[in-house]
Amino acid sequence: MKVIKLSRKWAKILVPKIGEIRFRLSRSLLGTFGMTKITLDRSSRSNISFISIPVEKDRIKAGNIVGVDRGVTSTFATSYGKMFNAPTSPKLVVKQRLFEATLSRQVKGSKRRAKTKTKLARVHAGITDRCKD
């Protein structure tokens, strides 16, 4: 598959049986690609993954070693005793509760329930993205 770079942030790819797909570049494209994987999650966001052979890098050894432990009470703790919590947004939590309450009252299998599920999935994706950042 051939990737055509449109600008610094955008590119497009020609996928057989689907057509051209325009996507945003999150990283620079290096080398040739063996396969491309296109996924669609519950929040209606699509992702394109390119599988390529990684380039070896010379690694510089760091002086100190730090251990990381993931837990339930705090998001993670270092071996030095520092505790870190993932950031959350109060607005997203309120939206999540609202959509969950709305979803519980709706008839299973209805179109409105499907729309509410998609909205709830988008809120969950926003919370997950904040934790990843």
For each residue, the residues with C-beta under 8 A, 3 or more apart:
1: 13 14 15 33 36
2: 13 14
3: 11 12 13 29 33 50
4: 11 12 13
5: 10 11 25 29
6: 10 11 12 22
7: 10
8: 25
9: 24 25
10: 5 6 7 22 23 24 25
11: 3 4 5 6 22 23 25 29
12: 3 4 6 20 21 22 23
13: 1 2 3 4 20 21 23 36 48
14: 1 2 19 20
15: 1 18 19 20 21 36 38
16:
17:
18: 15 21
19: 14 15
20: 12 13 14 15
21: 12 13 15 18 38 48
22: 6 10 11 12
23: 10 11 12 13 48
24: 9 10
25: 5 8 9 10 11 28 29
26:
27:
28: 25
29: 3 5 11 25 50
30: 52 55
31: 52 53 55
32: 52
33: 1 3 36 50 51 52
34: 51 52 53
35: 50 51
36: 1 13 15 33 48 49 50 51
37: 48 49 51
38: 15 21 46 47 48 49
39: 46 47 49
40: 44 45 46 47
41: 44 45 46 47 121 125
42: 117 118 121 124 125
43: 118 121 122 124 125
44: 40 41 118 121 122
45: 40 41 125
46: 38 39 40 41
47: 38 39 40 41
48: 13 21 23 36 37 38
49: 36 37 38 39
50: 3 29 33 35 36
51: 33 34 35 36 37
52: 30 31 32 33 34
53: 31 34
54:
55: 30 31
56:
57:
58:
59:
60:
61:
62: 65
63:
64:
65: 62 79
66: 78 79 80
67: 78 79
68: 76 77 78 79
69: 76 77 78 79
70: 75 76
71: 74 75 76 77
72:
73:
74: 71 77 83 84 85
75: 70 71 84 85 86 131
76: 68 69 70 71 84
77: 68 69 71 74 81 82 83 84
78: 66 67 68 69 81 82 84
79: 65 66 67 68 69
80: 66
81: 77 78
82: 77 78
83: 74 77
84: 74 75 76 77 78
85: 74 75
86: 75 130 131
87: 130 131 133
88: 92 93 127 130 131
89: 92 93 126 127 130
90: 93 94
91: 94 95
92: 88 89 95 96 123 126 127 130
93: 88 89 90 96 97 127
94: 90 91 97 98
95: 91 92 98 99 123
96: 92 93 99 100 120 123 124 127
97: 93 94 100 101
98: 94 95 101 102
99: 95 96 102 103 116 119 120 123
100: 96 97 103 104 120
101: 97 98 104 105
102: 98 99 105 106 116
103: 99 100 106 113 116 117 120
104: 100 101
105: 101 102
106: 102 103 110 112 113 116
107: 110 113
108: 113
109: 113
110: 106 107 113 114
111: 114 115
112: 106 115 116
113: 103 106 107 108 109 110 116 117
114: 110 111 117 118
115: 111 112 118 119
116: 99 102 103 106 112 113 119 120
117: 42 103 113 114 120 121
118: 42 43 44 114 115 121 122
119: 99 115 116 122 123
120: 96 99 100 103 116 117 123 124
121: 41 42 43 44 117 118 124 125
122: 43 44 118 119 125 126
123: 92 95 96 99 119 120 126 127
124: 42 43 96 120 121 127 128
125: 41 42 43 45 121 122 128 129
126: 89 92 122 123 129 130
127: 88 89 92 93 96 123 124 130 131
128: 124 125 131 132
129: 125 126 132 133
130: 86 87 88 89 92 126 127 133
131: 75 86 87 88 127 128
132: 128 129
133: 87 129 130
